[in-house]
Amino acid sequence: MKNFIYQNPVKILFGKGQIGRLQNEVPKEARVMLTYGGGSIFKNGVYHQVIEALKGYHIIEFGGIEPNPRFETLMKAVAVARAENIDFLLAVGGGSVIDGTKFIAAAVPFEGDPWDILSKGARIKDAVKLGTVLTLPATGSEMNSNSVVTNERLQRKLAFASPYVYPLFSILDPEVTYSLPKRQVANGLVDSFVHVMEQYMTIPSDAPLNDRLAESILKTLIELAPDALKEIPDYENRANLMWSSTMALNGLIGLGVPNDWATHGIGHELTALHGIDHAVTLAIVLPGLLRVMKEQKRIKLLQYAERVWNLTEGSEEERIEKCIQLTEDFFRSTGILTRLSEHNVGFETIDEIVKRFSLPGARRLGELGNIDADKIKQILVSRV
């Protein structure tokens, strides 16, 4: 294992009725901006619960944060927050709303062009305090310091991270997920699954505890999926799904071990260019990446085959191919289409993505930094 320093300051309030505890977590004197997405919180009763819990607070609302939150929209929120002297942000929604709110938090006090936070990795020296009420288990953003933002004009999707944008608290009430459409539940399952794979499916690192933790989350997500996708939600199922998604990316399983994140890096380009759901891009890319990089990942692929999919018979090549196919089958069982052609994406897009990763200074992906433009082309061509 490699050296690491870990501190996670996020207070988790988990379970039924926890939204009512907001008044104990948000400072009474705060000038609050409530951020949310397209309005589902009005239909499922979450908005009413939040407003009731914060009765008497000074609240400004900012809605309309999109899936894959757009820089242009978030900058409008920054302008409002600055004009209204907002000193606390409350994100009510899924990962996109939370990611967007983290960017708002960092951008409000930022001196200079906030796009530099994403495009140049500009140092963040401060941020507005924030909390979250999670409505969609998927990204783990409720318990980490990461954010991903899309610039629609430039067709770029970029990430940043800062300890200043850890939420002070996150409320996780499984009951608020009951009204989620099947598509969003499926996206959450796949997103969480691939988050684990990005930290687990690398080169060996002599970290058996991390491996076992990762494998337990993967197996749990596989077991939860059939009931999670039923029409009538079950509390225990949704509770376990919500906690599994949070554990998948709160930093714990990636400590002291190599991380990959190439599937995300490639997937972000598909979203930026075509607006494909983030989780769908991951389901498209991962099987191809595992095949192209199978020699580097051979030991972990065989371990994954045995421990997650119970594959112990056949040659190494047969077990590796079978576990990759079972992974794709799992994604497809949720209703997600896993081929580029099924999303009307062809070789023109592949050429554009390869071009972006061929530019001078373009980053190489993967745990060893050896997934270059040529390998990215192989991965994407295999997914047509």
C-alpha positions in Angstrom: 0.0 0.0 0.0 1.1 3.6 -0.7 1.2 6.3 1.9 -2.0 8.3 2.4 -3.6 10.9 4.5 -7.4 10.6 5.0 -9.9 13.0 6.6 -13.5 13.0 5.8 -15.4 15.7 7.7 -18.9 15.1 6.3 -21.6 14.4 8.9 -24.1 11.8 7.6 -27.7 11.8 8.8 -29.1 8.6 7.5 -32.6 7.2 7.5 -36.3 8.1 7.6 -37.3 11.6 8.7 -33.8 13.0 8.8 -34.7 16.0 6.7 -36.5 17.4 9.7 -33.1 17.8 11.4 -32.0 20.4 9.0 -32.6 23.2 11.5 -30.0 21.5 13.8 -27.4 21.6 11.0 -27.8 24.9 9.1 -26.7 27.9 11.2 -29.7 30.0 12.3 -28.2 33.3 11.1 -27.2 31.9 7.7 -28.3 33.5 4.4 -29.2 30.3 2.5 -29.3 29.6 -1.2 -31.4 26.4 -1.9 -30.2 24.8 -5.1 -32.1 22.1 -7.0 -32.6 20.7 -10.4 -35.6 20.4 -12.7 -38.3 20.5 -10.1 -38.8 16.8 -9.1 -38.4 17.9 -5.4 -41.8 19.7 -5.7 -43.5 16.5 -6.9 -42.1 14.1 -4.4 -42.6 16.3 -1.3 -38.9 16.9 -0.6 -39.1 20.6 -1.2 -42.0 20.9 1.3 -40.0 18.9 3.9 -37.0 21.2 3.5 -38.9 24.4 3.6 -40.8 23.2 6.7 -37.6 22.3 8.4 -36.1 25.7 7.7 -39.1 27.8 8.6 -37.9 31.2 9.7 -34.6 31.1 7.7 -33.5 33.6 5.1 -33.7 31.5 1.9 -33.0 32.3 -1.8 -33.9 29.6 -4.3 -32.0 28.7 -7.4 -33.4 25.9 -9.5 -32.8 24.5 -13.0 -29.3 22.9 -12.4 -29.1 20.3 -15.2 -27.9 16.8 -15.3 -24.2 17.2 -16.0 -24.4 20.7 -14.5 -23.5 23.5 -17.0 -21.0 26.1 -16.3 -23.2 28.7 -17.8 -26.1 28.0 -15.5 -23.9 27.8 -12.4 -22.3 31.2 -13.1 -25.9 32.6 -13.0 -26.2 31.1 -9.5 -22.8 32.6 -8.6 -24.0 36.1 -9.6 -27.1 35.7 -7.4 -25.1 34.4 -4.5 -22.7 37.3 -4.6 -25.5 39.8 -5.0 -27.5 38.3 -2.1 -24.4 37.8 0.2 -25.2 34.1 0.5 -23.1 32.4 3.1 -24.6 28.9 3.1 -25.6 26.6 0.2 -28.0 23.8 0.5 -28.0 21.3 -2.4 -31.2 19.3 -2.7 -30.9 16.7 -5.4 -28.7 14.1 -6.9 -25.0 14.2 -7.9 -25.4 16.9 -10.6 -27.0 19.3 -8.2 -24.4 18.6 -5.5 -21.5 18.9 -8.0 -22.9 22.1 -9.3 -23.4 23.5 -5.9 -19.8 22.7 -5.0 -18.6 24.7 -8.0 -20.9 27.6 -6.9 -19.4 27.4 -3.4 -15.8 27.6 -4.8 -16.6 30.2 -7.5 -18.4 32.8 -5.3 -15.2 33.9 -3.4 -12.8 33.1 -6.2 -10.7 36.0 -7.5 -10.4 35.7 -11.3 -12.2 33.7 -14.0 -14.0 30.7 -12.2 -13.5 28.6 -15.4 -9.8 28.5 -14.4 -10.9 26.3 -11.5 -11.8 23.6 -14.0 -9.6 24.3 -17.0 -6.4 25.2 -15.2 -6.7 23.6 -11.8 -6.6 27.1 -10.2 -6.0 26.9 -6.4 -9.1 27.3 -4.3 -8.4 29.2 -1.1 -12.0 29.4 0.3 -15.5 28.4 -0.4 -19.0 29.0 0.8 -20.2 26.4 3.3 -22.6 23.8 2.0 -24.8 20.9 3.0 -26.8 18.4 1.0 -30.1 16.5 0.9 -29.5 13.6 -1.4 -32.4 12.5 -3.6 -30.5 10.1 -6.0 -27.9 7.6 -4.9 -25.2 7.5 -7.6 -22.2 9.7 -7.5 -21.0 9.7 -3.8 -20.7 13.5 -4.2 -22.6 13.8 -0.9 -19.5 12.5 1.0 -16.5 13.6 -1.1 -14.8 16.8 -2.3 -15.2 16.2 -6.0 -17.2 18.0 -8.7 -17.6 17.7 -12.4 -19.0 20.5 -14.6 -19.8 20.8 -18.3 -19.1 23.8 -20.4 -21.8 23.6 -23.1 -20.3 26.3 -25.4 -16.8 24.6 -25.4 -18.2 21.1 -25.3 -15.8 20.3 -22.4 -16.6 18.3 -19.2 -14.0 18.8 -16.5 -13.5 18.0 -12.8 -12.0 19.7 -9.8 -11.6 18.7 -6.2 -10.9 20.7 -3.0 -11.2 20.1 0.7 -13.0 23.4 0.9 -16.1 21.9 -0.9 -16.7 18.9 1.4 -20.3 19.2 2.6 -20.6 20.0 6.3 -23.4 17.4 6.4 -25.5 15.2 4.1 -29.0 13.9 4.7 -29.7 10.5 3.2 -33.3 9.5 3.5 -34.0 6.4 1.4 -37.7 7.2 1.2 -37.1 10.2 -1.0 -35.8 7.8 -3.8 -39.2 6.1 -4.1 -40.4 8.5 -6.9 -37.3 8.1 -9.0 -37.8 6.9 -12.6 -36.3 3.5 -13.4 -33.8 5.1 -15.7 -32.4 7.2 -12.9 -32.2 4.2 -10.5 -30.4 2.2 -13.3 -28.0 5.1 -13.9 -27.3 5.2 -10.2 -26.5 1.5 -9.9 -24.1 1.6 -12.9 -22.4 4.8 -11.8 -21.8 3.4 -8.4 -20.5 0.1 -9.8 -18.0 1.8 -12.1 -16.8 4.1 -9.3 -15.8 1.0 -7.4 -14.2 -0.5 -10.5 -12.1 2.6 -11.1 -10.5 2.1 -7.7 -10.3 -1.7 -7.7 -9.6 -2.9 -11.2 -6.0 -1.8 -11.5 -2.6 -3.4 -10.9 -2.2 -5.4 -7.7 -1.2 -3.3 -4.7 -1.1 -5.7 -1.8 -4.2 -4.1 -0.2 -6.5 -7.0 0.7 -8.8 -5.0 2.9 -9.4 -2.4 0.1 -10.0 -5.3 -2.3 -12.5 -7.0 0.0 -14.3 -3.7 0.7 -14.6 -3.0 -3.0 -15.8 -6.5 -3.9 -18.4 -6.4 -1.2 -19.8 -3.2 -2.7 -19.8 -4.7 -6.2 -21.6 -7.9 -5.0 -24.1 -5.9 -3.0 -25.0 -3.7 -6.0 -25.4 -6.8 -8.2 -27.7 -8.3 -5.6 -29.7 -5.1 -5.0 -30.3 -4.4 -8.7 -33.4 -6.6 -9.5 -35.5 -5.3 -6.6 -34.2 -1.7 -7.0 -35.6 -1.7 -10.5 -39.1 -3.0 -9.5 -42.1 -0.7 -9.8 -42.8 -0.8 -6.0 -39.8 0.4 -4.0 -38.6 -1.4 -0.8 -37.2 0.6 2.0 -34.4 -1.8 3.0 -33.4 -2.2 -0.7 -33.2 1.5 -1.3 -31.4 2.1 2.0 -28.7 -0.4 1.1 -28.4 1.0 -2.4 -28.1 4.6 -1.0 -25.3 3.6 1.4 -23.5 1.4 -1.1 -23.4 4.4 -3.6 -22.0 6.7 -0.9 -19.4 4.1 0.1 -18.4 3.6 -3.5 -16.9 7.1 -3.7 -16.3 8.6 -0.3 -12.6 8.0 -0.7 -12.3 5.0 1.6 -11.7 2.1 -0.9 -9.2 4.1 -3.0 -6.8 4.9 -0.1 -3.2 3.7 -0.6 -4.0 2.0 -3.9 -3.6 2.9 -7.6 -6.8 4.5 -9.2 -7.7 4.2 -12.8 -10.4 6.8 -13.8 -9.8 6.2 -17.6 -13.4 5.1 -18.1 -14.6 8.3 -16.6 -12.1 10.4 -18.6 -13.3 8.9 -21.9 -16.9 8.9 -20.8 -16.8 12.6 -20.0 -16.0 13.3 -23.7 -19.0 11.3 -24.9 -21.2 13.3 -22.5 -19.7 16.6 -23.6 -20.1 15.9 -27.3 -23.4 14.1 -27.3 -25.1 14.7 -23.9 -25.3 11.0 -23.2 -26.1 10.2 -19.6 -22.9 9.9 -17.5 -23.6 6.4 -16.3 -24.4 5.3 -19.8 -21.1 6.4 -21.1 -19.4 4.4 -18.3 -21.3 1.3 -19.3 -20.3 1.8 -22.9 -16.6 2.3 -22.2 -15.7 0.0 -19.4 -16.0 -3.4 -21.2 -13.9 -2.1 -24.0 -11.3 -0.7 -21.6 -11.0 -4.0 -19.7 -10.4 -5.9 -22.9 -7.8 -3.5 -24.3 -6.0 -3.3 -21.0 -6.5 -7.0 -19.9 -2.8 -7.9 -19.8 -2.0 -5.0 -17.4 -5.1 -5.9 -15.3 -4.9 -9.7 -15.7 -4.3 -10.5 -12.0 -7.2 -8.3 -10.8 -9.5 -9.5 -13.6 -9.0 -13.1 -12.5 -9.6 -12.1 -8.9 -12.7 -10.2 -9.9 -13.9 -13.1 -11.9 -13.6 -15.5 -8.9 -14.7 -13.3 -6.0 -17.4 -11.2 -7.6 -18.8 -13.5 -10.4 -17.8 -16.9 -8.8 -15.9 -18.0 -11.9 -13.4 -20.7 -11.1 -13.5 -23.1 -14.1 -12.0 -22.7 -17.5 -8.7 -21.2 -18.7 -7.6 -17.8 -17.6 -8.6 -16.3 -20.9 -12.1 -17.8 -20.7 -12.6 -16.5 -17.2 -11.4 -13.0 -18.1 -13.7 -12.8 -21.1 -16.6 -14.3 -19.1 -16.3 -11.8 -16.3 -16.1 -8.9 -18.7 -19.2 -10.2 -20.6 -21.1 -10.7 -17.3 -20.2 -7.1 -16.3 -21.7 -5.8 -19.6 -24.7 -8.1 -19.2 -25.3 -6.6 -15.7 -25.3 -3.1 -17.2 -27.7 -4.2 -19.9 -30.0 -5.9 -17.3 -30.7 -2.5 -15.9 -32.0 -1.3 -19.3 -28.9 0.6 -20.3 -27.7 0.3 -23.9 -23.9 -0.3 -23.9 -22.9 0.2 -27.6 -22.0 3.5 -29.3 -24.1 2.5 -32.3 -27.2 2.2 -30.1 -26.7 5.9 -29.3 -26.1 6.9 -32.9 -22.5 7.7 -32.1 -20.0 6.7 -34.9 -16.4 7.1 -36.0 -16.6 10.8 -36.4 -17.0 11.2 -32.7 -14.3 8.7 -32.0 -11.9 10.7 -34.2 -12.8 13.9 -32.3 -12.2 12.2 -28.9 -8.9 10.7 -30.1 -7.9 14.1 -31.4 -8.5 15.7 -28.0 -6.3 13.2 -26.3 -3.6 13.7 -29.0 -3.1 17.4 -28.4 0.2 18.5 -26.9 0.0 18.3 -23.2 -3.1 16.0 -23.2 -3.2 13.8 -20.2 -2.7 10.1 -20.4 -5.2 8.0 -18.5 -5.1 4.9 -16.4 -3.4 3.8 -13.2 0.0 3.8 -14.9 -0.7 6.8 -17.2 -0.3 4.6 -20.3 -3.7 4.8 -21.9 -2.9 7.1 -24.7 -4.8 8.3 -27.8 -4.1 5.0 -29.7 -5.5 2.9 -26.8 -8.5 5.2 -26.5 -9.2 4.7 -30.2 -9.0 0.9 -29.7 -11.4 1.0 -26.8 -13.9 3.2 -28.6 -13.7 1.3 -31.9 -14.4 -1.9 -30.0 -17.6 -0.4 -28.6 -19.3 0.6 -31.9 
